[in-house]
Amino acid sequence: MRAQQNGFTLVELITVMALIGILSAIAFSRFSDTSIYRQTLFVDQLQSFVRLAQHMSMSQQGAPFSEISKVTSEFSLVQESADKWRVSIQNSRHSQSHQLTMQLGVSVDNQFLPQGKRLTISFNSQGDIVAKSFPPSADPSLSTVLQIGEQALCIAPTGFSYEGSCI
């Protein structure tokens, strides 16, 4: 009578090892390119700062109707070096500045924002955009599109911002 053997054959072990190797190579290649995650983080941070600037302007409610076009807060974005960006938010009471990192350029309404050139978006006490500094012929009554790589951020004239192309 033959003794019963327990365990796996060599062919079964090699097959399982090959499958694990293939699966890990596919998974590793997915996580090795994190540029899309950095783009998304950069867009999310910009959107948060735009919303903060708008909320800061709306917190100064109570302005007379004759002063409705008066600037109450500003959001500005400037590229300081190849991968360093500075975001500033200011109103009459507070001013804050944040540094972000992103190696891609930003285009505003299909015009590339050159290094050292500042994009400034001004809000009134209603949260509406009343002025834009870039591009030079920018009309504040039109939506603003910030394109960062494959990601886009749309800022409507009412100050509402959302990810994706403007409608």
C-alpha positions in Angstrom: 0.0 0.0 0.0 1.2 3.4 -0.9 1.7 6.2 1.7 -0.5 9.3 1.1 1.5 12.4 0.3 0.5 15.9 1.5 1.6 19.1 -0.1 1.9 20.8 -3.5 3.7 19.6 -6.6 6.6 21.7 -8.0 4.5 22.6 -11.0 1.7 24.0 -8.8 4.2 26.1 -6.7 5.9 27.6 -9.8 2.5 28.4 -11.3 1.4 30.2 -8.2 4.7 32.1 -7.9 4.4 33.2 -11.6 0.8 34.4 -11.0 1.8 36.4 -7.9 4.8 37.9 -9.8 2.5 39.0 -12.7 -0.1 40.5 -10.4 2.5 42.4 -8.3 4.1 43.8 -11.5 0.8 45.1 -12.6 -0.1 46.6 -9.2 3.4 48.2 -8.8 3.2 49.8 -12.2 -0.1 51.4 -11.3 1.3 53.0 -8.1 4.7 54.0 -9.5 3.3 56.9 -11.5 1.7 59.3 -9.0 1.6 62.4 -11.1 -2.1 62.1 -11.6 -2.6 62.1 -7.8 -0.3 65.2 -7.5 -2.4 67.0 -10.2 -5.6 66.1 -8.4 -4.2 67.3 -5.0 -3.0 70.6 -6.6 -6.4 71.2 -8.2 -8.2 70.3 -4.9 -6.0 72.7 -3.0 -6.6 75.5 -5.5 -10.3 75.0 -5.4 -10.2 75.1 -1.6 -8.3 78.4 -1.6 -10.7 80.0 -4.2 -13.6 79.0 -2.0 -11.9 80.3 1.0 -11.4 83.7 -0.7 -15.0 83.8 -1.8 -16.2 82.9 1.8 -14.0 85.5 3.3 -15.5 88.1 1.0 -19.1 87.0 1.8 -18.3 87.2 5.5 -18.1 91.0 5.1 -21.8 91.2 4.3 -23.8 94.3 5.1 -22.1 96.6 2.5 -24.5 99.2 1.1 -25.9 98.4 -2.3 -23.9 101.3 -3.9 -20.7 99.5 -2.9 -21.7 96.1 -4.2 -18.9 96.1 -6.8 -16.3 97.0 -4.2 -13.5 94.3 -3.8 -13.7 92.7 -0.4 -11.2 89.8 -0.9 -8.7 88.5 -3.5 -7.2 85.2 -4.5 -3.9 85.2 -6.3 -1.7 82.5 -7.8 1.9 82.9 -9.0 4.6 80.5 -10.1 7.7 81.3 -8.2 10.0 78.6 -9.7 9.7 75.5 -11.8 7.8 73.6 -9.2 6.9 76.1 -6.5 3.6 78.0 -6.5 2.4 80.7 -4.1 -1.3 81.1 -3.3 -2.3 84.3 -1.5 -5.7 85.2 0.0 -6.3 88.6 1.4 -9.1 90.9 2.6 -9.1 94.1 4.7 -8.5 92.1 7.9 -6.5 89.1 7.0 -3.8 88.0 4.6 -2.4 84.5 4.2 0.0 82.9 1.9 0.5 79.2 1.1 3.2 77.4 -0.9 2.2 74.5 -3.2 4.3 72.2 -5.2 3.5 71.2 -8.8 5.8 70.7 -11.8 3.2 71.3 -14.5 2.2 74.7 -15.7 -1.2 76.3 -15.4 -3.2 77.9 -18.2 -5.9 80.4 -17.6 -8.6 80.6 -20.2 -6.3 78.8 -22.7 -3.4 81.2 -22.1 -0.3 79.8 -20.3 0.4 81.6 -17.0 4.1 82.5 -17.3 6.4 82.2 -14.3 6.3 85.4 -12.2 3.0 86.5 -13.7 0.2 86.8 -11.1 -3.4 85.7 -11.6 -5.6 87.7 -9.3 -9.3 87.1 -8.9 -11.2 89.7 -6.8 -14.6 89.0 -5.1 -17.2 91.4 -3.8 -19.3 91.1 -0.7 -21.8 88.9 -2.5 -19.1 86.4 -3.5 -19.2 87.4 -7.2 -16.1 87.9 -9.3 -15.6 91.6 -10.0 -12.1 91.6 -11.5 -9.4 89.3 -13.0 -5.9 90.2 -13.7 -5.0 87.5 -16.2 -5.3 87.2 -19.2 -5.0 90.9 -19.7 -8.4 91.1 -21.6 -10.1 89.0 -18.9 -13.8 89.6 -18.6 -15.0 89.0 -15.0 -18.5 88.2 -16.3 -17.2 85.0 -18.0 -16.2 81.8 -16.4 -12.5 81.2 -15.7 -10.9 77.9 -16.6 -7.7 76.9 -14.8 -6.1 73.9 -16.7 -3.5 71.9 -14.9 -2.2 69.0 -16.9 -5.3 66.8 -17.6 -7.3 68.4 -14.8 -9.4 71.5 -15.0 -11.0 73.9 -12.5 -13.8 76.1 -13.5 -14.6 79.3 -11.6 -18.0 80.8 -12.5 -18.7 84.5 -12.4 -20.7 84.0 -9.3 -17.5 82.6 -7.6 -18.7 79.0 -7.5 -15.9 76.7 -8.4 -15.9 73.1 -9.5 -13.6 70.5 -11.1 -13.9 70.0 -14.8 -14.4 72.1 -17.8 -16.8 75.0 -17.7 -20.2 74.5 -19.2 
